[in-house]
């Protein structure tokens, strides 16, 4: 039986653009793009996990809209990833590369110009129809 992995992702919006992060070549899903975030640890809420992951991975602080933006359950060869994404605003810091090899700020129309990890695709598709300028 494949393992279940519960993860969260941040849709960080700044000036009408969305932060996109590229995974490193030594990691699973090498070189694919994703929304920053990570695994939910035991006894953490989704929002707590997202806040912790963003501080660890990018050295930033964000405000998080606590309502889920999108959910996707995707079967990879290593297990089922259950990804919940949240709309966020950058409060403090500029993203620093600690785990990713690059970041880009893309408009919703530009999201399709990079190759996304499969679990992130439903969020990308929804964002392409979403007015991020209203955030």
Order of alpha helices (4+ residues) and beta strands (2+ residues): beta-beta-beta-beta-alpha-beta-beta-beta-beta-alpha
